[in-house]
Amino acid sequence: MSTDGSTAPAAPGAAPSAGARSVAIVGGGPAGLMAAEVLAGAGVTVDLFDAMPSVGRKFLLAGRGGLNLTHSEAPGPFLARFGERSAALAPALQAFGAQAVRDWAHGLGVQTFVGSSGRVFPTDMKAAPLLRAWLHRLRAAGVRVHVRHRWLGWDGAGALRFATPAGEVAHTAAATVLALGGASWPRLGSDGAWAPLLAAQGVAVAPLRPANCGFDVAPTRPGAQGWSALLRERFAGQPVKPVAARLASAPQEAWQAGEFVLTDTGVEGSLVYAFSARIRDEIEARGSSTWLLDLLPQHSPAQVLAAVRHPRGSRSLSSHLRSRLGLPPLKSALLHELLPPAQWEDPQALATALKALPLVLARPRPVDEAISTAGGVRFEALDGPAMLGARPGTFCAGEMLDWEAPTGGYLLTASLATGRAAGLAALQWLGTRPA
């Protein structure tokens, strides 16, 4: 076995006989690796297959800027982050929540800390040491990892089919855990190609849609396409901060503080991701979604109005706003982009826009650019916590299930928790089968 946990591929056409306690895991991300840990720890023979040359590639990419393992939020608010899927995920997350993730990492020799935002990180902020320790544990437990094995579905006899560099391979096991991810970042292996394979088996699959994604803006001027050339050329790639936002359709909700980035076509970044599911759903229902921006969250409406009304003499309005309110050129350019010219001469309208500037968003960016995806195997298609009703003995875990969550450690925690739940469910199912 190589240092990345891989083994040599089986010979083309080989079909190992299924032992009474053998499980095939398809997908080498966090959910699949956690299912492997549970099963191998119980003495089950585990073969793990992944389409890429090594496992955990998206996990490593997620940790490039600092691996956000989980969040220190209390269990109630933590679970609420999963919205309408909170109830379906509750058993898995209650059994393996944020503290359990931290304890598990500590067991691998990786210490953690809570950042100022409540997010939990490894002390060294890196994903690679944790993945190396995890793979070492799995190898020691006997897990056999087969890379460059792309799952093709089942053959007529029920064996798993894989495309490999040496040709097609068949593999038979007593049970299977599918942990194939969503459809974001296909170059790392999560391409959603499994969806039609499961749908053809009668499994109910919700369409895969972008989540934690950026959005394109609606044209800001007649005949324009998104941002003006001036805004793109001068400010694309720059962060807008400090800022607060809320949806125009939710006037009773509190403003949420944060920052986002202007892109060539619209907006992206942490503050956008916090709203992305609702923005996406509004666009699907209404054709667009209006995001309101408070460009001066550190100033009250009265302070802003007083500053706008203050005589500016010979100074330009942009210079006046920078002098009186500290409005930087980027925010001033954004205001010019989105506010009709007539409102610049109306102090009340200008002050209102500075505290609630409407930004109309027209469409989410493509799913392969998203951090994660919504949709997937519907929970109604599951028999018990993880088994497919249409294919007894086949279990699902991770992002291929129909749930979504914001960034902040919630995605990884739920992937680990559902992987653990699938492993336990497969273990229980194996125990009910005759030897």
ZAMARGU-4260 file (C-alpha; in steps of 0.2 Angstrom, whole numbers, plus 5000, padded with zeros to 4 digits):
<rodrens>
0) 5000/5000/5000 | 5007/5017/4995 | 5009/5032/5007 | 4993/5040/5001 | 4983/5025/5006
5) 4981/5017/4989 | 4983/4999/4984 | 4986/4992/4967 | 4970/4990/4957 | 4962/4973/4955
10) 4964/4963/4939 | 4951/4968/4926 | 4935/4958/4928 | 4940/4951/4945 | 4926/4949/4957
15) 4931/4945/4975 | 4918/4934/4983 | 4907/4943/4996 | 4911/4938/5014 | 4898/4939/5027
20) 4907/4954/5034 | 4914/4963/5019 | 4909/4981/5015 | 4913/4991/4999 | 4914/5010/5002
25) 4913/5021/4986 | 4920/5038/4989 | 4936/5043/4999 | 4930/5060/5006 | 4927/5063/5025
30) 4910/5053/5025 | 4918/5038/5017 | 4933/5038/5027 | 4923/5039/5043 | 4911/5025/5038
35) 4927/5015/5034 | 4934/5019/5052 | 4918/5013/5060 | 4917/4996/5050 | 4935/4992/5051
40) 4935/4995/5069 | 4922/4982/5071 | 4932/4969/5062 | 4923/4971/5045 | 4933/4968/5029
45) 4933/4985/5021 | 4938/4990/5003 | 4937/5009/4999 | 4936/5015/4981 | 4939/5032/4975
50) 4940/5039/4957 | 4955/5051/4960 | 4973/5046/4962 | 4972/5049/4980 | 4958/5051/4993
55) 4953/5066/5003 | 4957/5079/4989 | 4942/5091/4993 | 4946/5089/5011 | 4964/5095/5008
60) 4958/5109/4997 | 4946/5115/5011 | 4961/5116/5023 | 4972/5126/5011 | 4967/5142/5020
65) 4964/5134/5037 | 4954/5118/5040 | 4938/5123/5048 | 4933/5107/5057 | 4917/5112/5066
70) 4909/5126/5075 | 4908/5129/5094 | 4890/5134/5094 | 4878/5126/5106 | 4869/5110/5099
75) 4852/5118/5097 | 4858/5133/5086 | 4871/5121/5077 | 4857/5109/5072 | 4846/5124/5066
80) 4859/5128/5053 | 4853/5114/5043 | 4836/5122/5040 | 4822/5110/5035 | 4834/5095/5036
85) 4838/5098/5054 | 4826/5084/5060 | 4832/5072/5047 | 4850/5075/5052 | 4847/5076/5071
90) 4851/5058/5076 | 4868/5058/5067 | 4873/5075/5074 | 4867/5072/5091 | 4877/5056/5091
95) 4893/5064/5083 | 4892/5083/5085 | 4905/5097/5087 | 4913/5091/5103 | 4914/5073/5096
100) 4923/5080/5081 | 4936/5089/5092 | 4938/5073/5102 | 4940/5063/5087 | 4954/5075/5080
105) 4962/5074/5097 | 4963/5055/5096 | 4972/5057/5080 | 4985/5068/5089 | 4978/5084/5081
110) 4974/5098/5094 | 4961/5111/5090 | 4956/5129/5095 | 4941/5140/5094 | 4943/5155/5084
115) 4935/5172/5087 | 4921/5168/5075 | 4917/5152/5085 | 4924/5141/5071 | 4935/5127/5077
120) 4952/5124/5068 | 4967/5112/5071 | 4981/5121/5080 | 4992/5121/5065 | 4977/5126/5054
125) 4982/5112/5041 | 4972/5097/5034 | 4987/5086/5028 | 4993/5081/5045 | 4976/5076/5051
130) 4973/5066/5035 | 4989/5057/5036 | 4986/5052/5054 | 4968/5046/5049 | 4974/5036/5034
135) 4988/5028/5045 | 4974/5023/5057 | 4964/5016/5043 | 4978/5006/5036 | 4982/4999/5053
140) 4964/4993/5054 | 4966/4984/5038 | 4956/4996/5026 | 4961/4993/5008 | 4960/5008/4997
145) 4959/5007/4978 | 4961/5023/4969 | 4958/5028/4951 | 4942/5017/4952 | 4927/5027/4945
150) 4910/5019/4950 | 4899/5014/4935 | 4884/5007/4945 | 4880/4988/4946 | 4881/4974/4934
155) 4867/4961/4931 | 4873/4951/4946 | 4873/4965/4958 | 4892/4968/4958 | 4899/4985/4959
160) 4907/4991/4942 | 4922/5002/4941 | 4932/5010/4927 | 4950/5008/4931 | 4966/5012/4920
165) 4968/4993/4918 | 4950/4991/4912 | 4933/4988/4920 | 4933/4979/4937 | 4919/4971/4946
170) 4918/4970/4965 | 4906/4960/4976 | 4903/4964/4995 | 4890/4960/5007 | 4886/4978/5009
175) 4890/4995/5001 | 4892/5013/5008 | 4890/5026/4994 | 4899/5042/5000 | 4901/5051/4983
180) 4899/5069/4987 | 4889/5082/4978 | 4893/5090/4961 | 4904/5104/4967 | 4923/5104/4962
185) 4922/5090/4949 | 4940/5091/4946 | 4942/5084/4964 | 4930/5070/4961 | 4913/5076/4966
190) 4904/5077/4949 | 4887/5071/4953 | 4888/5057/4940 | 4880/5045/4953 | 4863/5054/4952
195) 4857/5046/4936 | 4864/5029/4941 | 4854/5029/4957 | 4838/5037/4949 | 4838/5022/4936
200) 4837/5011/4951 | 4821/5019/4958 | 4830/5030/4971 | 4822/5047/4973 | 4836/5060/4970
205) 4832/5079/4972 | 4841/5089/4958 | 4859/5095/4963 | 4860/5114/4965 | 4874/5126/4970
210) 4875/5130/4988 | 4887/5142/4997 | 4890/5150/4980 | 4892/5167/4972 | 4879/5176/4961
215) 4878/5186/4945 | 4870/5203/4947 | 4856/5209/4936 | 4860/5222/4924 | 4863/5239/4933
220) 4859/5249/4917 | 4849/5247/4902 | 4858/5237/4889 | 4872/5232/4901 | 4878/5215/4906
225) 4881/5214/4925 | 4893/5226/4932 | 4899/5241/4922 | 4917/5240/4914 | 4923/5253/4926
230) 4918/5243/4941 | 4925/5227/4934 | 4941/5234/4929 | 4945/5244/4945 | 4937/5234/4959
235) 4934/5216/4954 | 4942/5204/4967 | 4942/5217/4981 | 4933/5214/4997 | 4918/5225/5003
240) 4920/5228/5021 | 4914/5232/5034 | 4896/5229/5028 | 4880/5221/5034 | 4866/5213/5024
245) 4848/5206/5024 | 4836/5200/5011 | 4823/5213/5006 | 4810/5200/5007 | 4814/5198/5026
250) 4811/5216/5033 | 4809/5209/5051 | 4826/5200/5051 | 4842/5208/5059 | 4856/5213/5048
255) 4870/5201/5047 | 4888/5208/5047 | 4902/5202/5037 | 4911/5205/5021 | 4910/5199/5003
260) 4920/5201/4987 | 4916/5209/4970 | 4918/5197/4956 | 4918/5201/4937 | 4900/5196/4936
265) 4893/5199/4954 | 4897/5194/4972 | 4904/5180/4982 | 4912/5177/4999 | 4907/5173/5017
270) 4893/5185/5019 | 4885/5180/5002 | 4886/5161/5007 | 4877/5165/5023 | 4862/5170/5012
275) 4865/5159/4997 | 4852/5145/5000 | 4838/5158/5002 | 4844/5169/4988 | 4845/5154/4976
280) 4827/5149/4981 | 4820/5166/4979 | 4828/5167/4961 | 4820/5150/4957 | 4803/5156/4963
285) 4803/5174/4957 | 4817/5176/4944 | 4828/5187/4955 | 4832/5191/4973 | 4836/5208/4981
290) 4850/5209/4994 | 4850/5225/5004 | 4868/5231/5009 | 4871/5243/5024 | 4887/5251/5018
295) 4890/5260/5034 | 4885/5248/5048 | 4896/5258/5061 | 4885/5273/5058 | 4866/5276/5063
300) 4854/5281/5050 | 4853/5298/5059 | 4872/5300/5058 | 4872/5296/5040 | 4858/5308/5036
305) 4866/5322/5045 | 4883/5319/5036 | 4874/5319/5019 | 4865/5335/5023 | 4881/5344/5029
310) 4887/5357/5017 | 4900/5351/5006 | 4906/5366/4997 | 4916/5363/4982 | 4920/5345/4986
315) 4913/5331/4975 | 4900/5321/4984 | 4911/5306/4984 | 4925/5316/4993 | 4912/5323/5005
320) 4906/5306/5009 | 4923/5300/5012 | 4927/5315/5023 | 4912/5314/5033 | 4908/5295/5034
325) 4924/5287/5029 | 4916/5279/5014 | 4930/5271/5003 | 4931/5272/4984 | 4925/5254/4982
330) 4909/5258/4992 | 4907/5274/4983 | 4909/5266/4966 | 4896/5252/4971 | 4884/5266/4977
335) 4886/5275/4960 | 4883/5258/4951 | 4867/5254/4960 | 4859/5271/4964 | 4849/5280/4950
340) 4858/5297/4947 | 4843/5307/4953 | 4844/5300/4970 | 4861/5307/4973 | 4854/5324/4974
345) 4841/5319/4986 | 4849/5319/5004 | 4835/5307/5011 | 4836/5295/4997 | 4855/5295/4997
350) 4856/5292/5016 | 4843/5278/5014 | 4853/5270/5001 | 4869/5270/5011 | 4860/5261/5025
355) 4850/5249/5013 | 4857/5248/4996 | 4847/5236/4985 | 4857/5224/4975 | 4847/5213/4963
360) 4854/5196/4960 | 4849/5187/4944 | 4857/5169/4945 | 4868/5158/4955 | 4885/5154/4948
365) 4887/5136/4940 | 4886/5122/4952 | 4904/5117/4948 | 4910/5133/4956 | 4900/5131/4972
370) 4908/5126/4988 | 4895/5113/4991 | 4878/5107/4983 | 4860/5106/4989 | 4849/5091/4983
375) 4854/5073/4982 | 4847/5057/4989 | 4830/5061/4997 | 4829/5056/5015 | 4812/5048/5010
380) 4822/5036/5000 | 4831/5029/5015 | 4825/5014/5025 | 4831/5018/5042 | 4845/5030/5045
385) 4855/5027/5029 | 4850/5012/5019 | 4842/5014/5002 | 4825/5007/5002 | 4827/5002/4983
390) 4843/4993/4986 | 4844/4984/5003 | 4862/4983/5009 | 4867/5000/5000 | 4869/5014/5012
395) 4872/5033/5008 | 4882/5046/5018 | 4889/5064/5016 | 4885/5077/5004 | 4876/5066/4992
400) 4861/5066/5004 | 4848/5080/5002 | 4854/5093/5015 | 4864/5109/5014 | 4872/5120/5027
405) 4882/5136/5028 | 4901/5136/5029 | 4908/5137/5046 | 4912/5119/5050 | 4894/5113/5048
410) 4897/5104/5031 | 4912/5094/5037 | 4903/5089/5054 | 4888/5083/5045 | 4898/5073/5033
415) 4908/5065/5047 | 4892/5062/5057 | 4882/5054/5042 | 4897/5044/5037 | 4898/5037/5055
420) 4879/5034/5055 | 4880/5024/5038 | 4894/5014/5045 | 4884/5009/5060 | 4869/5005/5050
425) 4879/4994/5038 | 4886/4985/5053 | 4869/4982/5061 | 4863/4976/5044 | 4877/4964/5042
430) 4873/4957/5059 | 4855/4953/5054 | 4861/4943/5039 | 4863/4924/5040 | 4882/4919/5040
</rodrens>
